[in-house]
């Protein structure tokens, strides 16, 4: 896990449950398109390769469904250049990170909220979690106000 011990400790204090060596393979939804879960498989570390690294390999027959109503995808620490070309009405800064209000996580695109590395650049898990909490609050406010802002 690429995190400092302090970050992992704080994440646990925040109620985060670590699912080590677990690989999501598919998101599942209901007939209305709402997320209901993630299909996952358990992994184990294989034999060391030439560099000495033990790569994860799937444990056959270990598939399970993790119930979920919300998925936040966090991959990488740099901005994807596709953001500007596919979403021209979403404001970005000079480093191609999404511009978002630091308190509400609102972006220039109605109904889109952003926080963590895509706004600040590479930082700590704790800062990303804090942005996630702010986003959750703002998303709730947005939904109960019928999307008015």
PAZAPA-4460 file (N, C-alpha, C; in steps of 0.05 Angstrom, whole numbers, plus 32768, in hexadecimal, padded with zeros to 4 digits):
% residues 149
    n_x    n_y    n_z   ca_x   ca_y   ca_z    c_x    c_y    c_z   seq   type   mol
   8011   7FE9   8000   8000   8000   8000   8012   8019   8000     1      X     A
   8011   8029   7FEB   8022   8040   7FEA   8018   8057   7FFB     2      X     A
   801B   8054   8015   8013   8069   8028   8025   8068   8040     3      X     A
   8029   807F   804C   8039   807F   8065   8029   8072   807C     4      X     A
   8036   8068   8090   8029   805B   80A6   8015   806E   80B4     5      X     A
   801D   8087   80B5   800B   809B   80C1   7FF1   809E   80B2     6      X     A
   7FF3   809E   8097   7FDB   80A0   8086   7FC9   8088   808B     7      X     A
   7FD4   8070   808C   7FC4   8058   8090   7FB7   8059   80AC     8      X     A
   7FC5   8062   80C0   7FBA   8064   80DB   7FA2   8077   80DA     9      X     A
   7FA6   808F   80CE   7F90   80A2   80CD   7F78   8098   80BD    10      X     A
   7F7E   8089   80A8   7F68   807E   8098   7F58   806A   80A9    11      X     A
   7F65   805A   80B8   7F57   8047   80CA   7F46   8056   80DE    12      X     A
   7F51   806C   80E9   7F42   807C   80FC   7F29   8089   80F0    13      X     A
   7F2A   808E   80D6   7F14   8099   80C7   7EFF   8084   80C0    14      X     A
   7F05   806A   80C6   7EF2   8055   80C0   7EF6   8047   80A5    15      X     A
   7F0D   804C   8099   7F13   803F   807F   7F19   8022   8084    16      X     A
   7F0D   8011   8074   7F13   7FF4   8075   7F25   7FED   805E    17      X     A
   7F3C   7FE3   8064   7F4F   7FDB   804F   7F48   7FBF   8045    18      X     A
   7F45   7FBB   802C   7F41   7FA1   8020   7F5A   7F9A   8010    19      X     A
   7F6E   7F90   801E   7F88   7F8B   8011   7F85   7F73   7FFD    20      X     A
   7F95   7F75   7FE8   7F96   7F60   7FD4   7F7A   7F59   7FCA    21      X     A
   7F6A   7F6E   7FC4   7F4F   7F6B   7FB9   7F4E   7F7C   7FA0    22      X     A
   7F44   7F70   7F8A   7F44   7F7E   7F71   7F27   7F81   7F67    23      X     A
   7F1C   7F99   7F65   7F02   7F9C   7F59   7F03   7F96   7F3B    24      X     A
   7EF0   7F87   7F31   7EEF   7F80   7F15   7ED7   7F8B   7F06    25      X     A
   7EC3   7F93   7F14   7EAA   7F9D   7F07   7E99   7FAC   7F1B    26      X     A
   7E8D   7FC2   7F12   7E79   7FCF   7F22   7E5E   7FC5   7F1B    27      X     A
   7E4C   7FC1   7F2E   7E32   7FB6   7F2A   7E1D   7FCB   7F31    28      X     A
   7E07   7FCA   7F21   7DF2   7FDE   7F26   7DD7   7FD1   7F24    29      X     A
   7DC3   7FE0   7F2C   7DA7   7FD7   7F2A   7D9B   7FE0   7F10    30      X     A
   7D81   7FDA   7F0D   7D73   7FE1   7EF3   7D71   7FFF   7EEE    31      X     A
   7D75   800F   7F03   7D74   802C   7F00   7D90   8038   7EFC    32      X     A
   7DA4   8027   7EFB   7DBF   8031   7EF7   7DCE   8039   7F10    33      X     A
   7DC2   8033   7F28   7DCF   803A   7F41   7DE3   8024   7F48    34      X     A
   7DFA   802C   7F53   7E0F   801A   7F5B   7E04   8009   7F72    35      X     A
   7E09   7FEF   7F71   7E01   7FDD   7F87   7E19   7FCE   7F93    36      X     A
   7E2E   7FCC   7F84   7E45   7FBE   7F8E   7E5C   7FBC   7F7A    37      X     A
   7E71   7FB0   7F83   7E88   7FAB   7F72   7E8F   7F8D   7F74    38      X     A
   7E92   7F82   7F5D   7E9B   7F66   7F5B   7EBA   7F67   7F60    39      X     A
   7EC3   7F57   7F72   7EE0   7F57   7F79   7EEB   7F3B   7F79    40      X     A
   7F05   7F39   7F77   7F13   7F1F   7F7B   7F2A   7F24   7F8E    41      X     A
   7F2F   7F10   7F9E   7F45   7F11   7FB0   7F5F   7F09   7FA1    42      X     A
   7F75   7F15   7FA9   7F8E   7F11   7F9C   7FA2   7F06   7FB1    43      X     A
   7FB7   7EFA   7FA7   7FCE   7EF1   7FB8   7FE7   7EF9   7FA9    44      X     A
   7FFD   7EFB   7FB9   8016   7F03   7FAC   8023   7EEA   7FA0    45      X     A
   802A   7EED   7F87   8037   7ED7   7F78   8055   7ED5   7F7F    46      X     A
   8063   7EC5   7F70   807F   7EC2   7F73   808E   7EDB   7F6A    47      X     A
   80A4   7EE1   7F76   80B3   7EF9   7F6E   80BC   7EF8   7F51    48      X     A
   80BB   7F0F   7F43   80C4   7F10   7F27   80E2   7F16   7F28    49      X     A
   80ED   7F1D   7F10   810A   7F22   7F0E   8113   7F39   7F20    50      X     A
   8101   7F4C   7F25   8108   7F64   7F35   8104   7F5E   7F53    51      X     A
   80F8   7F47   7F59   80F3   7F40   7F75   80D7   7F47   7F7E    52      X     A
   80C8   7F54   7F6D   80AD   7F5C   7F74   8099   7F45   7F72    53      X     A
   8089   7F42   7F86   8074   7F2D   7F86   805A   7F3B   7F7C    54      X     A
   8052   7F33   7F64   803A   7F40   7F58   8021   7F31   7F61    55      X     A
   800B   7F40   7F65   7FF2   7F33   7F6D   7FE6   7F22   7F56    56      X     A
   7FDC   7F0B   7F5E   7FCE   7EF9   7F4B   7FB3   7EF2   7F57    57      X     A
   7FA0   7EEE   7F45   7F85   7EE8   7F4E   7F83   7ECC   7F5B    58      X     A
   7F74   7ECB   7F71   7F6E   7EB1   7F7E   7F55   7EA7   7F70    59      X     A
   7F57   7E92   7F62   7F40   7E86   7F53   7F2A   7E7F   7F67    60      X     A
   7F11   7E86   7F5F   7EFA   7E80   7F6F   7EF6   7E93   7F87    61      X     A
   7F04   7EA9   7F88   7F02   7EBB   7F9F   7EF0   7ED3   7F9A    62      X     A
   7EE2   7ED3   7F84   7ED1   7EE9   7F7D   7EBB   7EEE   7F92    63      X     A
   7EB6   7F08   7F97   7EA0   7F0F   7FAA   7E95   7F2B   7FA2    64      X     A
   7E7E   7F31   7FAD   7E72   7F4B   7FA8   7E75   7F5C   7FC1    65      X     A
   7E81   7F74   7FBD   7E83   7F87   7FD3   7E6C   7F9B   7FD0    66      X     A
   7E59   7F9B   7FE2   7E43   7FAE   7FDF   7E4D   7FCB   7FE0    67      X     A
   7E42   7FDC   7FCE   7E4A   7FF8   7FCD   7E34   8008   7FC0    68      X     A
   7E32   8021   7FC9   7E1F   8034   7FBC   7E2E   804C   7FB1    69      X     A
   7E48   804C   7FB5   7E59   8062   7FAB   7E74   8058   7FA5    70      X     A
   7E80   805F   7F8F   7E9B   8057   7F88   7EAA   8071   7F81    71      X     A
   7EC1   8074   7F8E   7ED3   808A   7F88   7EED   807E   7F7D    72      X     A
   7EF3   8083   7F64   7F0A   8078   7F57   7F21   808A   7F5B    73      X     A
   7F37   8080   7F66   7F4F   808F   7F6B   7F67   8081   7F5F    74      X     A
   7F6F   8089   7F48   7F85   807D   7F3A   7F9A   8091   7F32    75      X     A
   7FB2   808E   7F3B   7FC7   80A0   7F32   7FC8   80BA   7F40    76      X     A
   7FDC   80CA   7F3B   7FDF   80E4   7F48   7FE3   80FB   7F35    77      X     A
   7FE0   80F6   7F1B   7FE2   810B   7F08   7FC9   810D   7EF8    78      X     A
   7FC4   8125   7EED   7FAB   8129   7EDE   7FAC   811B   7EC3    79      X     A
   7F96   810F   7EBC   7F94   8103   7EA2   7F8E   8118   7E8D    80      X     A
   7F9E   8119   7E78   7F9A   812E   7E64   7F7F   812D   7E56    81      X     A
   7F71   8116   7E58   7F57   8114   7E4B   7F42   8125   7E59    82      X     A
   7F47   812D   7E71   7F32   813D   7E80   7F2B   8156   7E70    83      X     A
   7F3F   8165   7E67   7F39   817E   7E59   7F2C   8179   7E3E    84      X     A
   7F35   8164   7E2F   7F2A   8160   7E15   7F0F   8153   7E15    85      X     A
   7F08   8145   7E2A   7EEE   8138   7E2A   7ED9   8148   7E3A    86      X     A
   7EE2   815A   7E4A   7ECF   816A   7E5B   7ED8   8187   7E5A    87      X     A
   7ED5   8195   7E43   7EDF   81B0   7E41   7ED2   81C4   7E54    88      X     A
   7EBA   81BE   7E5E   7EAD   81D1   7E71   7EB6   81CC   7E8E    89      X     A
   7EC9   81BA   7E92   7ED3   81B5   7EAD   7EEE   81C4   7EAF    90      X     A
   7EEE   81D9   7EC0   7F06   81EA   7EC2   7F1D   81DA   7ECF    91      X     A
   7F35   81DE   7EC3   7F4D   81D2   7ECE   7F62   81E8   7ED1    92      X     A
   7F77   81E3   7EE1   7F8C   81F7   7EE4   7FA3   81F2   7ED1    93      X     A
   7FB8   8200   7ED5   7FCF   81FF   7EC3   7FDC   81E3   7EC3    94      X     A
   7FD9   81D4   7ED9   7FE4   81B9   7EDB   7FD1   81A4   7ED2    95      X     A
   7FBA   81AC   7EC6   7FA5   819A   7EBD   7F95   818D   7ED3    96      X     A
   7F98   8196   7EEC   7F88   818C   7F02   7F6D   819A   7F02    97      X     A
   7F59   818D   7F0C   7F3E   8198   7F0C   7F3D   81AF   7F21    98      X     A
   7F31   81C5   7F18   7F2D   81DC   7F2B   7F13   81D7   7F3A    99      X     A
   7F16   81D7   7F55   7EFF   81D2   7F66   7F00   81E4   7F7F   100      X     A
   7EE9   81EB   7F89   7EE8   81FB   7FA1   7EF4   81EA   7FB8   101      X     A
   7F07   81F4   7FC7   7F14   81E4   7FDC   7F01   81DD   7FF3   102      X     A
   7EEC   81EC   7FF7   7EDA   81E6   800D   7EC3   81D4   8005   103      X     A
   7EB9   81D8   7FED   7EA1   81C9   7FE4   7EA8   81B3   7FD0   104      X     A
   7EBF   81B4   7FC4   7EC8   81A2   7FAF   7EB8   81A5   7F95   105      X     A
   7EA8   81B9   7F93   7E99   81BE   7F7A   7EAC   81C6   7F64   106      X     A
   7EA5   81BD   7F4C   7EB5   81C5   7F34   7EA4   81D8   7F23   107      X     A
   7EAF   81DF   7F0C   7EA0   81F1   7EFA   7E8A   81E3   7EEC   108      X     A
   7E89   81C9   7EED   7E74   81B9   7EE0   7E5F   81B1   7EF5   109      X     A
   7E46   81B9   7EF0   7E30   81B4   7F02   7E2E   8196   7F09   110      X     A
   7E2E   8190   7F23   7E2B   8174   7F2C   7E45   8164   7F2D   111      X     A
   7E5B   8171   7F27   7E75   8163   7F27   7E86   816F   7F3E   112      X     A
   7E90   815D   7F4F   7EA0   8164   7F66   7EBB   8157   7F63   113      X     A
   7ED0   8164   7F6D   7EEA   8158   7F6B   7EFB   815F   7F83   114      X     A
   7F0C   814C   7F8B   7F1E   8150   7FA1   7F35   813C   7F9F   115      X     A
   7F48   8140   7FB1   7F5F   812E   7FB1   7F73   8135   7F9C   116      X     A
   7F83   8121   7F93   7F99   8126   7F81   7F91   8134   7F67   117      X     A
   7F79   812F   7F5D   7F71   813B   7F43   7F6D   8159   7F46   118      X     A
   7F6C   8163   7F5F   7F69   8180   7F64   7F84   818B   7F6E   119      X     A
   7F90   817D   7F81   7FA8   8188   7F8E   7FC2   817E   7F83   120      X     A
   7FC1   8169   7F73   7FDA   815B   7F6C   7FE0   8146   7F82   121      X     A
   7FF4   8137   7F7E   7FFB   8121   7F92   7FFD   812C   7FAE   122      X     A
   7FEE   8120   7FC0   7FEF   8128   7FDC   7FEA   810F   7FED   123      X     A
   7FE1   8113   8006   7FDE   80FD   8018   7FC1   80F1   8016   124      X     A
   7FBF   80D8   801F   7FA5   80CB   8020   7F92   80DB   8032   125      X     A
   7F9C   80E5   8048   7F8C   80F4   805B   7F80   810D   804E   126      X     A
   7F8F   811B   803F   7F84   8133   8031   7F6F   812A   801D   127      X     A
   7F74   8114   800F   7F60   810B   7FFC   7F46   8102   800A   128      X     A
   7F4A   80F5   8021   7F32   80ED   8031   7F22   8105   803A   129      X     A
   7F31   811A   8043   7F23   8132   804B   7F13   813F   8034   130      X     A
   7F1F   813E   801C   7F11   8149   8005   7EF9   8137   7FFF   131      X     A
   7EFC   811D   8003   7EE5   810B   7FFF   7ECE   8111   8012   132      X     A
   7ED4   8117   802B   7EBF   811E   803E   7EB1   8138   8036   133      X     A
   7EC2   814C   802E   7EB6   8165   8025   7EA4   8161   800C   134      X     A
   7EAE   8150   7FFA   7E9E   814A   7FE2   7E84   813C   7FE9   135      X     A
   7E85   8129   7FFB   7E6D   811A   8003   7E58   812E   800E   136      X     A
   7E61   8140   801F   7E4F   8154   802A   7E43   8166   8014   137      X     A
   7E54   816F   8002   7E4A   8180   7FEC   7E38   8171   7FD9   138      X     A
   7E3E   8158   7FD4   7E2D   8148   7FC2   7E12   8144   7FCF   139      X     A
   7E12   813E   7FE9   7DF8   813B   7FF7   7DE8   8155   7FF5   140      X     A
   7DF5   816C   7FFB   7DE7   8186   7FF9   7DDD   818B   7FDD   141      X     A
   7DEC   8184   7FC9   7DE4   8187   7FAD   7DCC   8176   7FA7   142      X     A
   7DCC   815D   7FB0   7DB5   814B   7FAB   7D9C   8153   7FB9   143      X     A
   7D9E   815C   7FD2   7D85   8163   7FE1   7D7B   817E   7FD8   144      X     A
   7D8B   818E   7FCA   7D82   81A8   7FC0   7D79   81A6   7FA3   145      X     A
   7D75   818D   7F9A   7D6D   8188   7F7E   7D81   8194   7F6A   146      X     A
   7D9A   8193   7F71   7DB0   819C   7F5F   7DB2   81BA   7F5B   147      X     A
   7DA7   81C9   7F6E   7DA9   81E6   7F6B   7DC2   81F0   7F79   148      X     A
   7DD1   8201   7F6A   7DE8   820E   7F77   7DEF   8227   7F69   149      X     A
***
